[in-house]
Amino acid sequence: MNLTMNRNVLVEAFGATEGAALRVKQAALVVLGIAVLAVAAKIKVPMWPVPITMGTFAVLAMGAAYGPRLGLATIMGYMLVGALGFDVFAGSSAEKFGLEYMMGGTGGYLVGYVAATVLLGMLARMGWDRSAPKMAGAMLLGNVIIYVPGLIWLGMLYGWDKPILQWGLTPFIVGDVIKLALAALILPAAWKLVGRARG
């Protein structure tokens, strides 16, 4: 396994690479990333047994495309916007938003979002985003990182005597497999397009 983390991530394949122009580009990417995460959280695709929400897909794909540092800055910016009360999360609403929503049943998954963003960014630095099998593996690991704190928080919040896995895991497996396959195709394909553009 290649453990060196010196490969470029997708957003480094275009635009400025140094100086003030790089800082402007990075700031724009953070703002764009927060907006994409907010929009993706609200997208629900009909599917059995529950609709597919695109929030986790956006989080993991953004982590891979941005790398660990810029990805972390973006996901923390997204969390800050949500904590300030803006309706940017999948289940938030006018009745329950901000810190109240974040400390509810979804709180553990939001912690997982942060960790998974950094993990996907690190794996992208190792080149995992350039092949479909490795990207699928990265997405699988990212989903595990999201679900572990999510399920632990549900158990702590509602009690381990409750059907935690039925609430927080099994209904979402089908959708997660589809999103995993989608990301495994999109990121390597984007790199191929970059290579052709440079060729």
C-alpha positions in Angstrom: 0.0 0.0 0.0 1.3 3.4 -0.9 1.5 5.5 2.3 3.0 8.6 0.8 0.6 11.6 0.8 2.1 13.8 -1.8 -0.3 13.3 -4.7 -2.3 16.3 -5.9 -6.0 16.3 -5.2 -8.6 17.2 -7.8 -9.0 20.9 -7.0 -5.2 21.3 -7.3 -5.3 20.3 -10.9 -6.6 23.6 -12.1 -6.3 27.3 -11.2 -3.7 29.1 -9.1 -1.0 27.1 -7.3 0.7 29.8 -5.2 0.5 33.3 -3.7 -2.6 35.5 -3.2 -4.4 33.9 -6.2 -4.2 30.5 -4.5 -5.7 32.0 -1.3 -8.6 33.5 -3.2 -9.1 30.2 -5.0 -9.2 28.3 -1.7 -11.6 30.8 -0.1 -13.9 30.4 -3.1 -13.7 26.6 -2.9 -14.6 26.7 0.8 -17.7 28.9 0.1 -18.7 26.7 -2.9 -18.2 23.5 -0.9 -20.4 24.8 2.0 -23.1 25.7 -0.6 -22.8 22.3 -2.3 -23.0 20.4 1.1 -26.1 22.4 2.1 -27.9 21.8 -1.2 -26.9 18.1 -1.3 -28.3 17.6 2.3 -31.7 18.5 1.0 -31.7 16.2 -2.0 -33.8 13.1 -1.5 -34.0 10.4 -4.2 -36.9 8.0 -3.9 -35.6 4.5 -3.0 -36.5 1.4 -1.0 -36.5 1.2 2.0 -35.9 4.9 2.6 -35.1 7.8 0.2 -31.4 8.3 -0.6 -30.1 11.6 0.8 -27.0 13.0 -1.0 -25.4 14.6 2.0 -23.0 11.7 2.8 -22.1 11.5 -0.9 -21.2 15.2 -1.0 -19.2 15.0 2.2 -17.1 12.1 1.1 -16.7 13.3 -2.5 -15.7 16.8 -1.3 -13.2 15.4 1.1 -11.5 13.4 -1.8 -11.6 16.3 -4.2 -10.4 19.0 -1.7 -7.8 17.0 0.3 -7.6 16.9 4.1 -6.8 20.5 5.0 -9.1 22.3 2.6 -11.7 19.6 3.2 -11.5 20.1 7.0 -11.8 23.9 6.6 -14.9 23.4 4.4 -16.7 20.9 6.6 -16.0 23.0 9.7 -17.4 26.0 7.9 -20.5 24.0 7.1 -20.9 22.9 10.7 -20.5 26.5 11.8 -23.2 27.7 9.4 -25.4 25.0 10.8 -24.7 25.8 14.4 -25.6 29.4 13.7 -29.1 28.2 12.9 -29.2 28.1 9.1 -31.2 25.3 7.6 -28.3 23.3 6.0 -28.7 19.8 7.4 -30.8 17.0 6.0 -33.4 16.9 8.7 -33.3 20.4 10.1 -36.3 22.6 9.8 -37.7 25.9 11.0 -38.8 24.1 14.2 -35.5 22.5 15.1 -32.2 23.8 13.8 -28.8 25.0 15.0 -27.2 23.5 18.0 -30.4 21.9 19.2 -30.6 19.9 16.0 -26.9 19.1 16.0 -27.1 17.7 19.6 -30.0 15.4 18.6 -30.0 12.0 17.0 -27.9 13.2 14.1 -25.1 14.6 16.2 -22.8 11.5 16.0 -23.1 11.4 12.2 -22.1 15.0 12.0 -18.9 14.2 14.0 -18.4 11.3 11.6 -18.7 13.8 8.7 -15.7 15.7 9.9 -13.6 12.6 10.5 -14.6 11.1 7.1 -13.8 14.3 5.2 -10.2 14.2 6.6 -9.9 10.5 5.9 -11.0 10.8 2.3 -8.7 13.8 1.8 -5.8 11.7 3.1 -6.6 8.8 0.9 -6.9 11.1 -2.1 -3.4 12.4 -1.3 -2.3 8.8 -1.5 -3.9 8.5 -5.0 -7.0 6.4 -4.0 -9.3 8.8 -6.0 -7.7 7.8 -9.3 -8.9 4.3 -9.6 -12.5 2.9 -9.2 -11.6 0.0 -6.9 -9.6 2.2 -4.5 -12.2 5.0 -4.6 -14.9 2.4 -3.7 -12.7 1.3 -0.8 -12.2 4.9 0.3 -16.0 5.5 0.3 -16.5 2.3 2.3 -14.1 3.4 4.9 -15.6 6.8 4.9 -19.1 5.4 5.5 -17.7 3.3 8.4 -16.2 6.4 10.0 -19.6 8.2 9.7 -21.6 5.3 11.1 -19.5 4.4 14.1 -19.9 7.7 16.0 -23.4 8.0 14.6 -24.6 4.7 16.1 -22.7 5.2 19.3 -24.4 8.6 19.8 -27.8 7.1 19.1 -27.2 4.4 21.7 -26.1 6.9 24.3 -28.9 9.3 23.5 -31.8 6.8 23.4 -30.5 3.7 25.2 -28.9 0.5 24.0 -32.1 -1.4 24.5 -33.6 0.4 21.5 -33.2 -1.0 17.9 -30.2 1.3 17.2 -29.1 -0.6 14.0 -32.6 -0.6 12.6 -32.9 3.2 13.2 -29.4 4.3 12.1 -27.8 1.7 9.8 -29.8 -1.0 8.0 -32.3 1.2 6.2 -29.5 3.2 4.6 -27.3 0.4 3.3 -28.8 0.1 -0.2 -28.5 3.8 -0.8 -24.9 3.9 0.5 -23.9 1.1 -1.9 -25.4 3.1 -4.8 -23.5 6.3 -3.7 -20.3 4.3 -3.2 -20.5 3.0 -6.8 -21.3 6.5 -8.1 -18.3 8.1 -6.4 -16.1 5.2 -7.5 -16.9 6.1 -11.1 -17.1 9.9 -10.9 -13.7 10.8 -9.2 -11.5 8.6 -11.4 -13.4 9.8 -14.5 -12.8 13.4 -13.4 -9.0 12.7 -13.3 -9.2 11.2 -16.8 -10.8 14.3 -18.1 -8.1 16.4 -16.4 -5.4 14.3 -18.1 -7.1 14.7 -21.5 -7.4 18.5 -21.0 -3.7 18.7 -20.3 -2.8 16.4 -23.2 
